[in-house]
């Protein structure tokens, strides 16, 4: 007999080898036991068929548990693969994980499949789900598993097994549902009928293992939920996301373009997009200057030797462009700004009294991304990183990280983001620097998070080899997560470049280097902003804050005076003096998502006023130009005041 501890601290005595499923009648009513989906044993997710072999803690998961939903989606990916194999004989399986908001499966299908075929695949999935096939786990040793998949002609699975074998795996688990088998570590729902509510959403191409020299596979995306209501809400969010797609809005609002003539992944900022970028950058620079940073500007290229010293040529060469030869010397487009900032630091001997040094740069970098991975502003080949590096003494590290975190959250709040997923990544198995420094740096990061009152998750061993880090993912208006801000402690580059300062003891010491980006890249952050606001930017970011509309030509003079007054107050104002109907002018201004339209007619000319309308269609009371300017100024300042008053 072994002891099982339940969440309520109750202890059960069970016979060794008893499965979780066999134990359910002792824990729940017959009706509730049928709804059980998974078990968490000593913190690890297991199938209900898992045998209890030793004393453990046990928790049963049902619908509504986040991990149960992820498992449901993983099981749905197996159902998708089975359906495709039955519809298209000869299909080979690659991989099929659960992902945020859904799942996908990469498949080598022997014929062309398009999105028009998705309903047929869904119908087949539904029939397989209704068959209530149990998902059975089968353990095999490596040789047996390889032989099994070789006989089935599943070459991709065999390759995955060979990868696992090289990593030292002795055996693997397979899952079976009916005649369908897949290589998988699990866990899964008990049977296919648990996958009741699902939808295939799109189809794309994907290279095997992301390698352009390998076969192009068909990737089918889908999602699954426990209720039709949740699925309906999710599909509505997808439709809303399509309306907010930054590529579509970028064209409609004339913000940016990507053209074949200039090259894929290279952004052309149009005047209105450029004006928004100026607002972002002005705010960014001003805030850094207020907080004790100095602004740097560094070149776009450097001698190849610089990237040898930094280690980029050893670890990052596949993402770097080919070198160029200048005066018989090889130069390289920069993929990072860090080595340049170190070069500035090393340009003179530093004293402990000078530290901390805080240097920031909006530096444009260039990274090679495969054509298939490029995506509007979100994945590009040339982008401007809102980069900064802090060089500090060990005793200054915690306060510097706290200051960085404070600035990060303030700036994100100003841009309209107040929900985050925060992760603290700790020391991996392979690392540089001493364990003592790692512990000190990790403690400083954690203390800063706690001081801000932020909830965070620890990612054990997920720090980069050169130091621990904090990653902040913002949640947008559609509750999607975007990786933007990162704070990284670096023990590697200071060592490689022999970065030193003279300490109070008169001896050379190595400073701690902190890398940090608040917005990530200006291009990607702009794309996130477009989709977050659906192109309807807050007043402080709107390229045109107000548009003066004339009813007829005789109102043009007063309209021009209104524009002049507001521009002198520093507002971005234009006039539409066309001989068109007022209704058409208003509709076009609303489509351009201009915050305010100021209608000027006979009454406004006579009274020297304007009649404001908001882009949402709200008609406001007529008022004087100065009164409207005050209103506009208050709205412009509101995000900054709110961000200061929010914790």
Secondary structure, DSSP 8 states (H G I E B T S, - for coil): -EEEEETTS-EEEE-TT-BHHHHHHHHS-HHHHTT--EEEETTEEE-TT-B--S-EEEEEE-TT-HHHHHHHHHHHHHHHHHHHHHHSTT-EE----EETTEEEEEEE-SS---GGGHHHHHHHHHHHHHTT-B-EEEEEEHHHHHHHHHHHT-HHHHHHHHHHHHTT--EEEEEEETTEEEE------SBGGG--EEEEEEEEEEEGGG-TTS-EEEEEEEEEESSHHHHHHHHHHHHHHHHH-HHHHHHHTT-EE--TTT-TT--EE-HHHHHHHHHHHHHHHHHHHHTT-EE----SEEEHHHHHHHTHHHHSGGGS---EEETTEEEEE-S-SHHHHHHHHTTS--BGGG--EEEEEEEEEE----GGG-BTTTB-SEEEEEEEEEEE-GGGHHHHHHHHHHHHHHHHHHTT---EEEEEE---SS--S-HHHHHHHHHHHHHHHHHTT---EEETT-SBTTB-EEEEEEE-TT--EEEEEEEEEESSHHHHTT--EE-TTSSEE--EEEEEEEEEEHHHHHHHHHHHHTT---TTT-SSSEEEEESSGGGHHHHHHHHHHHHHTT--EEEE--SS-HHHHHHHHHHTT-SEEEEE-HHHHHHTEEEEEETTS-B---EEHHHHHHHHHHHHHHHHHHHHT--
